[in-house]
Amino acid sequence: MSLPNSLTLLRIFFVPVLVVLLVTKEPSMDVWALGVFLSAALTDLLDGYLARRRGQVSRTGILLDPIADKLLTSAAFISLVELHRIAAWIVVIIVGREFAISGLRAMASAEGFTMPASELGKTKMVSQVAAISVLLLEGRYPRLHTLGQVLLWLVVWFALASAAQYTWQYLRKLEARAQQASSGRVVVIRGNEGQDKKDAAAQ
């Protein structure tokens, strides 16, 4: 197995460790949880970089990378609900968006084209890491509450805006395909096979 894919699997392994640390109400557990979370987020940067650098971008990596990211952030958000630092309905929106976009990308793949990550999608991922990091420390530093809530609302906004953007792109590609097919021309929709893992993860 390639090193980038090994890092992706390591990120998945971090998920249960993070959850255990978060729900264990012992001193310093929040700091340990933050360390595990940031380490996992770092592997997200490294696997994409190494895959590009070594020419090891693979279908397996493109599939696993976004799954690992969604598992990590979803587990963190759900655990924060248990700690009463996030309203449950906000997490439903965030996690629901992840499932919806994964389904949309699967539908696009079935239609014969791929949907590259947008800048909004990448910004959403960055905002998630920032929001979770601040919320993890809120119990230790109550003054971070306001900052954490601001970052959380930014996550919601970027999640909804990027979801709308992906949906619009999907509909446009379907419409363009239908128009070309009706004109009697052969339709060739090129996939982004060479798209790196980091782009796939930032959706």
N, C-alpha and C positions, 0 to 999 in steps of 0.2 A: 504494500500500500504506500502511496506517495506521502511525503511529509505534509503537504497542504490538506489532504484528506484526513490524515491522522490528527491534525490540529482541529479540524472540524468535528471529528468524533470526540476529541477531548472537550470541546465546548459543550457537547451534548452530555458528557459525563459530569460536567460542572453543574448541570441543572439540579439534580437531586441534592447535591452538596449545598448549593445555594439555598434551596427550600428548607433543608434541615437547620441550617444556621439561622435563617430568618425566623423560623417558628420556635426556636429554642430561646426561651426568655432568660438568658444568663448574661451577666456583665461582659462587655466587649464583643458579644456575638455580632452586633451590628457592624463593628469595624472589620471583623473577619468576613462577614457576608459581603461587605463592600469590596474587600480585597479579592475575593473569589469572583465577584461580578466583573470587576475591572480587568482581572486576568482573562476571563472568558471573552470580554469585549476586545481585548488585545489580540487574542487568537483570531478574531474575525478580521482584523486588519492584516495580520501576518499571513493567513492562509491565502487570501486573494493576492497579496504581493508576491508570495513565493510561487504561487501557481503561474502568475504572469512571468516572473523572472526565470523560472525553470522550464517554462513551456509545458506545464503539467495541468493545464485546464482540461477537465474531463466532464463527461456527462454526470458521473457519480458526484463529483464535487459540486457542480451546478445545481444538482438536485438536493444534496444534503446541506449545503451552506445556508440557504434561506430557511430550511426546516430547523436547523440548529439555532439560528438567530431568533426565530419566532418562539421556539421552546424556551429559550433563555429569558427573553423579555416578558413573555406571557407568564412564566412561572414567577418572575419577580413581581409583576403587577398584582397577580392573584394573591401572593404572599403578603403584599402590602395592604391588601384589603383585610386580610386576617389581623393585621396589626393596627387596623383602623386609621390608616394614613391616607387611604384613597377610597372614594365612594365606589361602591360596586358597579353602579350603572356606567361610570366612566370607563372602568376596565372592560365592561361588556362591549362598549363601543370600540375600544382599542383592539381587543382580541378578535371581536367579530370582523373588524376590518381586515385583519390578517388572514382569516379564513376565506373571506370574500375575494380578496385579491389572489390568493393561492388558487381558488376555484376558477377565477377569470383567466389566469395564466395557463391553467390546465385546458380550459376551453380553447384558448388561442393556439396552444400546441396541437390540439386535435384538429384545428382548422388549417394547420400547416404553417403557422408563423409564430414568432416569439415576440415578447414585449420587453424591450430593454428598460432598465431602471431609469427613472427620471430624477432630476435634481431635487424635486419635492420628496421623492421616496428616500433619497439619501439623507436629506435634511431631517426627515422624520426619524430615521434610525439614530442620528446623532442626538436629536432632542430627547429620544427615549433614554439613551444612556445617561445624559445629563440629569434628566428628571429622576430616574431611579436612584442615581448616586446621591442626589441631594435628599430625597425622601428617606433613604436608608439611614442618613445621619440626623434626621429630624428629631428622633427620640433623644439623642445625646445633645443636640444643639437646637432647642426650640425656636430660636430666632430664624432658622432656615425655613420655617413653615411657609411664610409668604413666598419666598423664592421657589420653593418646591411646588406650590400651587400654580404659580405663573408658568413654570416649565411644564407642568402637567397639562395645562390648557393649551400650551403651544403644541404639545404632542397630539392632543385631540384635533387641533386645527390642521396640522400637517397630515395627520392620518386621513381625515375626511377629504382634504383638498387633493392629496395624492391619489386617493381612491377614485375621486371624480375624474381626475386626469387619466388614470389608467382605463377607466370605463369608456371615456371619450375616445382614447386612442384605439381601443378594441373595436368600437362601433365604426370608427372611420376606416379601419383596415377591412372590416367586413363589407362596408359599403363600397370601397374601392375594388375589392375582389368581385363583388356582384356586378358592378358596372363593367369591369373588364370582361367578365364571363359573358355578359349579355351582348357585348359587342362582337363576340365570336373570336376574340384573340385568346391565345394561350396565356394562362396566368402563371407567373413564376414569382412566388413570394419567398424571398431569401430569409432564412433564419439567421440568427446571430449565434452560430455555433461557437464562434471564438470569443464570445462575450465572457469576460472573466467572472470568477466566483464572487468577487466583491460587488459587482454590479447586480448580480442576481440576488445577493443578500440584502441589498439596500432597498428593495421594492417597498 
